[in-house]
Amino acid sequence: MIRGRWTLVLVGIAAMSMIPATGAVADAGVDSVMPLLSTADAAKGKKLAVRCRACHDFKKGGKNKLGPPLWNVVGKAKATQEGFKYSKALAAVGGEWTYEALSAWLENPKKFVPGTKMLFPGLKKKEDRADLIAYLRSLSDEPLALPVADATPVSDKPKVITR
């Protein structure tokens, strides 16, 4: 009987750790783009970014459009583009546009920040997100370093410890 309770507790803890808070990003997990970034294709990402051009400028010193310019966005503090009026929801999130935060945002902006004004429906394929992030990373005089690959494999199943 006790063994069963501990199994349920461990499975519950593992399940809860996979639920990101609003505007926050869960640790790199099964659906993470992190392992893909070192081989992501910025040229493919540039092609994906065509659909973003109606609302965003990609040039250095670019102007605000319907959305803020995206030059040097990777690693930048969220909602800090001078002169751009962000939604209250996005302005309240805080933090930086890390690789994982960008991935979560690009996957589903309205889920990542409920109340955002962004109309983009998102990119479901993590490979597409990795390619787009690689392109965005290239839009900088000093691109943010890529994350170091973790030697520990990520398991898609919680470990259950029994005694």
C-alpha positions as protocol buffer text, in pm:
chain_id: "A"
residue {
  index: 1
  type: MET
  ca { x: 0 y: 0 z: 0 }
}
residue {
  index: 2
  type: ILE
  ca { x: 276 y: 250 z: 89 }
}
residue {
  index: 3
  type: ARG
  ca { x: 465 y: 163 z: -229 }
}
residue {
  index: 4
  type: GLY
  ca { x: 160 y: 261 z: -433 }
}
residue {
  index: 5
  type: ARG
  ca { x: 127 y: 596 z: -258 }
}
residue {
  index: 6
  type: TRP
  ca { x: 492 y: 687 z: -323 }
}
residue {
  index: 7
  type: THR
  ca { x: 453 y: 591 z: -687 }
}
residue {
  index: 8
  type: LEU
  ca { x: 152 y: 823 z: -716 }
}
residue {
  index: 9
  type: VAL
  ca { x: 338 y: 1104 z: -540 }
}
residue {
  index: 10
  type: LEU
  ca { x: 641 y: 1074 z: -770 }
}
residue {
  index: 11
  type: VAL
  ca { x: 427 y: 1054 z: -1084 }
}
residue {
  index: 12
  type: GLY
  ca { x: 225 y: 1355 z: -963 }
}
residue {
  index: 13
  type: ILE
  ca { x: 539 y: 1559 z: -897 }
}
residue {
  index: 14
  type: ALA
  ca { x: 677 y: 1469 z: -1240 }
}
residue {
  index: 15
  type: ALA
  ca { x: 349 y: 1565 z: -1408 }
}
residue {
  index: 16
  type: MET
  ca { x: 327 y: 1898 z: -1223 }
}
residue {
  index: 17
  type: SER
  ca { x: 683 y: 1988 z: -1319 }
}
residue {
  index: 18
  type: MET
  ca { x: 584 y: 1972 z: -1685 }
}
residue {
  index: 19
  type: ILE
  ca { x: 314 y: 2241 z: -1652 }
}
residue {
  index: 20
  type: PRO
  ca { x: 460 y: 2586 z: -1723 }
}
residue {
  index: 21
  type: ALA
  ca { x: 325 y: 2888 z: -1541 }
}
residue {
  index: 22
  type: THR
  ca { x: 183 y: 3174 z: -1749 }
}
residue {
  index: 23
  type: GLY
  ca { x: 467 y: 3351 z: -1927 }
}
residue {
  index: 24
  type: ALA
  ca { x: 720 y: 3113 z: -1776 }
}
residue {
  index: 25
  type: VAL
  ca { x: 893 y: 2827 z: -1945 }
}
residue {
  index: 26
  type: ALA
  ca { x: 928 y: 2477 z: -1809 }
}
residue {
  index: 27
  type: ASP
  ca { x: 1274 y: 2327 z: -1797 }
}
residue {
  index: 28
  type: ALA
  ca { x: 1402 y: 2189 z: -2126 }
}
residue {
  index: 29
  type: GLY
  ca { x: 1203 y: 1872 z: -2171 }
}
residue {
  index: 30
  type: VAL
  ca { x: 1082 y: 1626 z: -2427 }
}
residue {
  index: 31
  type: ASP
  ca { x: 945 y: 1888 z: -2670 }
}
residue {
  index: 32
  type: SER
  ca { x: 1236 y: 2129 z: -2624 }
}
residue {
  index: 33
  type: VAL
  ca { x: 1400 y: 2301 z: -2919 }
}
residue {
  index: 34
  type: MET
  ca { x: 1728 y: 2324 z: -2728 }
}
residue {
  index: 35
  type: PRO
  ca { x: 1885 y: 2010 z: -2880 }
}
residue {
  index: 36
  type: LEU
  ca { x: 1790 y: 2132 z: -3229 }
}
residue {
  index: 37
  type: LEU
  ca { x: 1945 y: 2479 z: -3209 }
}
residue {
  index: 38
  type: SER
  ca { x: 2301 y: 2368 z: -3285 }
}
residue {
  index: 39
  type: THR
  ca { x: 2188 y: 2224 z: -3620 }
}
residue {
  index: 40
  type: ALA
  ca { x: 1900 y: 2462 z: -3695 }
}
residue {
  index: 41
  type: ASP
  ca { x: 1896 y: 2624 z: -4040 }
}
residue {
  index: 42
  type: ALA
  ca { x: 1880 y: 3005 z: -4028 }
}
residue {
  index: 43
  type: ALA
  ca { x: 1811 y: 3015 z: -4405 }
}
residue {
  index: 44
  type: LYS
  ca { x: 1496 y: 2806 z: -4352 }
}
residue {
  index: 45
  type: GLY
  ca { x: 1411 y: 3032 z: -4059 }
}
residue {
  index: 46
  type: LYS
  ca { x: 1441 y: 3338 z: -4283 }
}
residue {
  index: 47
  type: LYS
  ca { x: 1188 y: 3182 z: -4521 }
}
residue {
  index: 48
  type: LEU
  ca { x: 953 y: 3115 z: -4227 }
}
residue {
  index: 49
  type: ALA
  ca { x: 995 y: 3477 z: -4114 }
}
residue {
  index: 50
  type: VAL
  ca { x: 832 y: 3601 z: -4435 }
}
residue {
  index: 51
  type: ARG
  ca { x: 494 y: 3567 z: -4263 }
}
residue {
  index: 52
  type: CYS
  ca { x: 619 y: 3793 z: -3981 }
}
residue {
  index: 53
  type: ARG
  ca { x: 722 y: 4080 z: -4209 }
}
residue {
  index: 54
  type: ALA
  ca { x: 375 y: 4233 z: -4226 }
}
residue {
  index: 55
  type: CYS
  ca { x: 399 y: 4320 z: -3856 }
}
residue {
  index: 56
  type: HIS
  ca { x: 773 y: 4323 z: -3775 }
}
residue {
  index: 57
  type: ASP
  ca { x: 1084 y: 4493 z: -3911 }
}
residue {
  index: 58
  type: PHE
  ca { x: 1402 y: 4283 z: -3912 }
}
residue {
  index: 59
  type: LYS
  ca { x: 1659 y: 4553 z: -3988 }
}
residue {
  index: 60
  type: LYS
  ca { x: 1906 y: 4701 z: -3742 }
}
residue {
  index: 61
  type: GLY
  ca { x: 1748 y: 5023 z: -3618 }
}
residue {
  index: 62
  type: GLY
  ca { x: 1414 y: 4904 z: -3758 }
}
residue {
  index: 63
  type: LYS
  ca { x: 1094 y: 5089 z: -3690 }
}
residue {
  index: 64
  type: ASN
  ca { x: 793 y: 4986 z: -3487 }
}
residue {
  index: 65
  type: LYS
  ca { x: 515 y: 4850 z: -3703 }
}
residue {
  index: 66
  type: LEU
  ca { x: 210 y: 4661 z: -3581 }
}
residue {
  index: 67
  type: GLY
  ca { x: 471 y: 4471 z: -3378 }
}
residue {
  index: 68
  type: PRO
  ca { x: 816 y: 4576 z: -3252 }
}
residue {
  index: 69
  type: PRO
  ca { x: 1129 y: 4529 z: -3465 }
}
residue {
  index: 70
  type: LEU
  ca { x: 1303 y: 4196 z: -3411 }
}
residue {
  index: 71
  type: TRP
  ca { x: 1669 y: 4294 z: -3459 }
}
residue {
  index: 72
  type: ASN
  ca { x: 1865 y: 4168 z: -3156 }
}
residue {
  index: 73
  type: VAL
  ca { x: 1556 y: 4016 z: -2992 }
}
residue {
  index: 74
  type: VAL
  ca { x: 1728 y: 3695 z: -2873 }
}
residue {
  index: 75
  type: GLY
  ca { x: 1839 y: 3758 z: -2516 }
}
residue {
  index: 76
  type: LYS
  ca { x: 1662 y: 4096 z: -2497 }
}
residue {
  index: 77
  type: ALA
  ca { x: 1434 y: 4181 z: -2206 }
}
residue {
  index: 78
  type: LYS
  ca { x: 1068 y: 4126 z: -2298 }
}
residue {
  index: 79
  type: ALA
  ca { x: 845 y: 4424 z: -2380 }
}
residue {
  index: 80
  type: THR
  ca { x: 1125 y: 4683 z: -2380 }
}
residue {
  index: 81
  type: GLN
  ca { x: 1131 y: 4823 z: -2735 }
}
residue {
  index: 82
  type: GLU
  ca { x: 1126 y: 5201 z: -2700 }
}
residue {
  index: 83
  type: GLY
  ca { x: 813 y: 5362 z: -2837 }
}
residue {
  index: 84
  type: PHE
  ca { x: 618 y: 5038 z: -2882 }
}
residue {
  index: 85
  type: LYS
  ca { x: 296 y: 4994 z: -2685 }
}
residue {
  index: 86
  type: TYR
  ca { x: 289 y: 4635 z: -2557 }
}
residue {
  index: 87
  type: SER
  ca { x: -17 y: 4461 z: -2419 }
}
residue {
  index: 88
  type: LYS
  ca { x: -45 y: 4480 z: -2041 }
}
residue {
  index: 89
  type: ALA
  ca { x: -20 y: 4101 z: -2035 }
}
residue {
  index: 90
  type: LEU
  ca { x: 316 y: 4086 z: -2214 }
}
residue {
  index: 91
  type: ALA
  ca { x: 453 y: 4387 z: -2025 }
}
residue {
  index: 92
  type: ALA
  ca { x: 374 y: 4208 z: -1697 }
}
residue {
  index: 93
  type: VAL
  ca { x: 560 y: 3887 z: -1787 }
}
residue {
  index: 94
  type: GLY
  ca { x: 915 y: 4016 z: -1749 }
}
residue {
  index: 95
  type: GLY
  ca { x: 1232 y: 3821 z: -1811 }
}
residue {
  index: 96
  type: GLU
  ca { x: 1431 y: 3785 z: -2130 }
}
residue {
  index: 97
  type: TRP
  ca { x: 1365 y: 3629 z: -2467 }
}
residue {
  index: 98
  type: THR
  ca { x: 1569 y: 3316 z: -2399 }
}
residue {
  index: 99
  type: TYR
  ca { x: 1574 y: 3033 z: -2652 }
}
residue {
  index: 100
  type: GLU
  ca { x: 1309 y: 2842 z: -2455 }
}
residue {
  index: 101
  type: ALA
  ca { x: 1091 y: 3150 z: -2405 }
}
residue {
  index: 102
  type: LEU
  ca { x: 1105 y: 3227 z: -2777 }
}
residue {
  index: 103
  type: SER
  ca { x: 1014 y: 2868 z: -2857 }
}
residue {
  index: 104
  type: ALA
  ca { x: 713 y: 2874 z: -2624 }
}
residue {
  index: 105
  type: TRP
  ca { x: 605 y: 3212 z: -2765 }
}
residue {
  index: 106
  type: LEU
  ca { x: 644 y: 3100 z: -3126 }
}
residue {
  index: 107
  type: GLU
  ca { x: 459 y: 2776 z: -3059 }
}
residue {
  index: 108
  type: ASN
  ca { x: 150 y: 2956 z: -2928 }
}
residue {
  index: 109
  type: PRO
  ca { x: 169 y: 3324 z: -2827 }
}
residue {
  index: 110
  type: LYS
  ca { x: -179 y: 3333 z: -2673 }
}
residue {
  index: 111
  type: LYS
  ca { x: -106 y: 3029 z: -2457 }
}
residue {
  index: 112
  type: PHE
  ca { x: 235 y: 3162 z: -2348 }
}
residue {
  index: 113
  type: VAL
  ca { x: 91 y: 3505 z: -2260 }
}
residue {
  index: 114
  type: PRO
  ca { x: -288 y: 3504 z: -2231 }
}
residue {
  index: 115
  type: GLY
  ca { x: -408 y: 3852 z: -2321 }
}
residue {
  index: 116
  type: THR
  ca { x: -133 y: 3928 z: -2574 }
}
residue {
  index: 117
  type: LYS
  ca { x: -225 y: 4138 z: -2877 }
}
residue {
  index: 118
  type: MET
  ca { x: -21 y: 3916 z: -3110 }
}
residue {
  index: 119
  type: LEU
  ca { x: -244 y: 3748 z: -3369 }
}
residue {
  index: 120
  type: PHE
  ca { x: 10 y: 3492 z: -3495 }
}
residue {
  index: 121
  type: PRO
  ca { x: -131 y: 3139 z: -3445 }
}
residue {
  index: 122
  type: GLY
  ca { x: 209 y: 2982 z: -3384 }
}
residue {
  index: 123
  type: LEU
  ca { x: 446 y: 2720 z: -3525 }
}
residue {
  index: 124
  type: LYS
  ca { x: 361 y: 2371 z: -3407 }
}
residue {
  index: 125
  type: LYS
  ca { x: 675 y: 2194 z: -3539 }
}
residue {
  index: 126
  type: LYS
  ca { x: 970 y: 2236 z: -3306 }
}
residue {
  index: 127
  type: GLU
  ca { x: 1206 y: 2208 z: -3605 }
}
residue {
  index: 128
  type: ASP
  ca { x: 1041 y: 2516 z: -3761 }
}
residue {
  index: 129
  type: ARG
  ca { x: 1068 y: 2702 z: -3432 }
}
residue {
  index: 130
  type: ALA
  ca { x: 1437 y: 2611 z: -3402 }
}
residue {
  index: 131
  type: ASP
  ca { x: 1503 y: 2733 z: -3759 }
}
residue {
  index: 132
  type: LEU
  ca { x: 1318 y: 3062 z: -3697 }
}
residue {
  index: 133
  type: ILE
  ca { x: 1502 y: 3114 z: -3368 }
}
residue {
  index: 134
  type: ALA
  ca { x: 1834 y: 3049 z: -3548 }
}
residue {
  index: 135
  type: TYR
  ca { x: 1740 y: 3322 z: -3797 }
}
residue {
  index: 136
  type: LEU
  ca { x: 1638 y: 3562 z: -3521 }
}
residue {
  index: 137
  type: ARG
  ca { x: 1967 y: 3486 z: -3343 }
}
residue {
  index: 138
  type: SER
  ca { x: 2154 y: 3588 z: -3660 }
}
residue {
  index: 139
  type: LEU
  ca { x: 1993 y: 3934 z: -3644 }
}
residue {
  index: 140
  type: SER
  ca { x: 2254 y: 4076 z: -3409 }
}
residue {
  index: 141
  type: ASP
  ca { x: 2602 y: 4224 z: -3415 }
}
residue {
  index: 142
  type: GLU
  ca { x: 2684 y: 3989 z: -3126 }
}
residue {
  index: 143
  type: PRO
  ca { x: 2453 y: 3683 z: -3135 }
}
residue {
  index: 144
  type: LEU
  ca { x: 2373 y: 3521 z: -2802 }
}
residue {
  index: 145
  type: ALA
  ca { x: 2579 y: 3205 z: -2747 }
}
residue {
  index: 146
  type: LEU
  ca { x: 2406 y: 2879 z: -2823 }
}
residue {
  index: 147
  type: PRO
  ca { x: 2329 y: 2666 z: -2520 }
}
residue {
  index: 148
  type: VAL
  ca { x: 2579 y: 2397 z: -2434 }
}
residue {
  index: 149
  type: ALA
  ca { x: 2440 y: 2051 z: -2502 }
}
residue {
  index: 150
  type: ASP
  ca { x: 2359 y: 1861 z: -2185 }
}
residue {
  index: 151
  type: ALA
  ca { x: 2520 y: 1517 z: -2175 }
}
residue {
  index: 152
  type: THR
  ca { x: 2228 y: 1387 z: -1969 }
}
residue {
  index: 153
  type: PRO
  ca { x: 1958 y: 1242 z: -2193 }
}
residue {
  index: 154
  type: VAL
  ca { x: 1608 y: 1376 z: -2136 }
}
residue {
  index: 155
  type: SER
  ca { x: 1361 y: 1101 z: -2057 }
}
residue {
  index: 156
  type: ASP
  ca { x: 1000 y: 1123 z: -2166 }
}
residue {
  index: 157
  type: LYS
  ca { x: 890 y: 899 z: -1879 }
}
residue {
  index: 158
  type: PRO
  ca { x: 905 y: 989 z: -1510 }
}
residue {
  index: 159
  type: LYS
  ca { x: 1122 y: 757 z: -1306 }
}
residue {
  index: 160
  type: VAL
  ca { x: 932 y: 558 z: -1050 }
}
residue {
  index: 161
  type: ILE
  ca { x: 1129 y: 456 z: -742 }
}
residue {
  index: 162
  type: THR
  ca { x: 1003 y: 160 z: -546 }
}
residue {
  index: 163
  type: ARG
  ca { x: 1148 y: -6 z: -240 }
}
